[in-house]
């Protein structure tokens, strides 16, 4: 059974933005070959990426679509964009948007509180792992780790009480048999 996602997950793409909503960048130009008579013989397609509404998202893995719909490795496009001469040109070019971790949401805080109230050690451990694999927000991780520590202490106390009650019940049962 897949585990439920309890915390916000970072975007799985690199975000580029441009002032011009329809910026088109040509990675490779279209090449038109000609035969001996000078007539067009073959067209070798180029590679163009398009910003839509001033935004271009390049996935961290896999492929992405060029303007003509063909797929190309995303890491190749990202590397090309990161070396592009128009990168950082706020007027005519584009820039890289550095993602910022969101503050913990009310749902995340409620989930953390519920796990602690239920003394759910496994759930708290999953919560911490998911956060560390995602945004890794220090305040949220620290709070979850403190809750986990308190829950482990409380669970151990409950187990000790249960064992003591069980031994007491066994002792009473043994006395009634005598």
C-alpha positions as CSV (number, residue, x, y, z in Angstrom):
1,X,0.0,0.0,0.0
2,X,1.5,3.4,-1.0
3,X,2.2,5.8,1.9
4,X,0.1,8.9,2.1
5,X,2.0,12.2,1.3
6,X,1.8,14.2,4.6
7,X,3.9,17.2,3.7
8,X,4.4,19.6,0.8
9,X,6.7,18.3,-2.0
10,X,9.0,20.6,-4.0
11,X,8.3,21.1,-7.7
12,X,10.0,18.5,-9.9
13,X,11.0,21.1,-12.5
14,X,13.3,24.1,-12.9
15,X,11.4,27.3,-13.4
16,X,12.5,29.9,-15.9
17,X,10.6,33.2,-16.4
18,X,10.7,35.9,-19.0
19,X,9.2,39.4,-19.3
20,X,8.0,38.6,-22.8
21,X,5.1,36.1,-22.5
22,X,5.9,34.4,-25.8
23,X,9.7,34.2,-25.8
24,X,11.0,31.7,-28.2
25,X,14.6,30.5,-28.0
26,X,16.2,28.6,-30.9
27,X,18.6,25.9,-29.8
28,X,19.3,24.6,-33.3
29,X,18.2,26.3,-36.5
30,X,16.2,24.6,-39.2
31,X,18.5,23.4,-41.9
32,X,17.3,23.3,-45.5
33,X,19.4,21.2,-47.9
34,X,19.2,21.7,-51.7
35,X,19.8,19.3,-54.5
36,X,22.1,20.0,-57.5
37,X,19.6,22.2,-59.2
38,X,19.2,24.3,-56.1
39,X,15.7,23.0,-55.3
40,X,14.9,22.2,-51.6
41,X,15.7,18.6,-51.0
42,X,15.5,17.9,-47.3
43,X,14.5,19.9,-44.2
44,X,16.3,19.0,-41.0
45,X,14.1,20.3,-38.1
46,X,15.5,22.7,-35.6
47,X,15.0,22.8,-31.9
48,X,13.0,25.7,-30.3
49,X,11.7,26.1,-26.8
50,X,8.8,28.4,-26.0
51,X,7.8,30.3,-22.9
52,X,4.1,30.4,-22.3
53,X,2.7,33.4,-20.4
54,X,6.4,34.1,-19.6
55,X,7.0,30.7,-18.0
56,X,9.1,27.7,-19.0
57,X,9.3,24.7,-16.8
58,X,12.0,22.2,-17.5
59,X,11.6,18.8,-15.7
60,X,14.4,17.5,-13.6
61,X,14.2,14.1,-15.2
62,X,12.9,12.7,-18.5
63,X,12.0,14.6,-21.6
64,X,10.2,17.9,-22.4
65,X,8.4,19.1,-25.5
66,X,9.9,21.4,-28.0
67,X,7.8,24.1,-29.8
68,X,7.0,21.6,-32.6
69,X,5.9,18.9,-30.2
70,X,9.0,16.6,-30.4
71,X,10.5,15.3,-27.2
72,X,14.1,16.1,-26.1
73,X,16.0,15.2,-23.0
74,X,15.2,17.8,-20.3
75,X,18.7,17.8,-18.8
76,X,20.1,18.8,-22.2
77,X,17.7,21.8,-22.5
78,X,18.3,22.9,-18.9
79,X,22.1,22.8,-19.4
80,X,21.7,24.8,-22.6
81,X,19.5,27.4,-20.9
82,X,21.8,27.7,-17.9
83,X,24.6,28.7,-20.4
84,X,22.4,30.9,-22.6
85,X,23.7,34.4,-23.2
86,X,20.2,35.8,-22.5
87,X,20.0,34.2,-19.0
88,X,19.8,37.0,-16.5
89,X,18.6,39.6,-19.0
90,X,15.5,41.0,-17.3
91,X,14.5,43.1,-20.3
92,X,14.8,40.9,-23.3
93,X,15.9,37.5,-21.9
94,X,14.9,35.3,-19.1
95,X,15.9,34.3,-15.6
96,X,16.0,31.3,-13.3
97,X,13.5,31.4,-10.4
98,X,14.9,30.0,-7.2
99,X,12.2,28.0,-5.4
100,X,11.4,29.0,-1.8
101,X,10.0,26.5,0.6
102,X,6.5,27.4,1.7
103,X,5.7,27.9,5.3
104,X,4.1,24.8,7.0
105,X,0.5,24.6,6.1
106,X,-2.4,24.2,8.6
107,X,-3.0,20.7,7.2
108,X,0.6,19.8,7.8
109,X,0.5,21.1,11.4
110,X,-2.8,19.3,12.0
111,X,-1.4,16.1,10.6
112,X,1.7,16.4,12.9
113,X,-0.6,17.1,15.9
114,X,-2.8,14.1,15.1
115,X,0.1,11.8,14.8
116,X,1.5,13.0,18.2
117,X,-1.9,12.7,19.9
118,X,-2.3,9.2,18.5
119,X,1.2,8.2,19.8
120,X,1.9,7.1,16.2
121,X,5.6,6.5,16.1
122,X,5.6,5.0,12.6
123,X,3.5,7.9,11.3
124,X,5.8,10.5,12.8
125,X,8.9,8.8,11.4
126,X,7.3,8.8,7.9
127,X,6.4,12.5,8.4
128,X,10.0,13.3,9.2
129,X,11.4,11.3,6.3
130,X,9.0,12.9,3.8
131,X,9.9,16.4,5.0
132,X,13.6,15.6,4.9
133,X,13.3,14.2,1.3
134,X,11.2,17.2,0.3
135,X,11.7,20.8,1.4
136,X,13.5,19.9,4.6
137,X,12.1,22.9,6.5
138,X,14.1,23.0,9.8
139,X,11.3,24.3,12.0
140,X,8.9,21.5,10.9
141,X,11.6,18.8,11.1
142,X,12.6,19.9,14.6
143,X,9.0,20.1,15.9
144,X,8.3,16.6,14.4
145,X,11.5,15.2,16.0
146,X,10.6,16.6,19.4
147,X,7.1,15.2,19.1
148,X,8.5,11.8,18.1
149,X,10.9,11.8,21.1
150,X,7.9,12.6,23.5
151,X,5.7,10.0,21.9
152,X,8.4,7.4,22.3
153,X,8.7,8.2,26.0
154,X,4.9,8.2,26.4
155,X,4.6,4.9,24.5
156,X,7.4,3.4,26.8
157,X,5.5,4.6,29.9
158,X,2.3,3.1,28.6
159,X,4.0,-0.2,27.9
160,X,5.5,-0.3,31.4
161,X,2.1,0.4,32.9
162,X,0.5,-2.3,30.8
163,X,3.2,-4.8,31.8
164,X,2.8,-3.9,35.5
165,X,-1.0,-4.3,35.2
166,X,-0.5,-7.7,33.4
167,X,1.8,-8.9,36.1
168,X,-0.5,-7.8,38.8
169,X,-3.4,-9.6,37.1
170,X,-1.3,-12.8,36.9
171,X,-0.4,-12.5,40.5
172,X,-4.1,-12.1,41.5
173,X,-5.0,-15.0,39.3
174,X,-2.3,-17.2,40.9
175,X,-3.6,-16.2,44.4
176,X,-7.2,-17.1,43.5
177,X,-6.1,-20.6,42.3
178,X,-4.4,-21.3,45.7
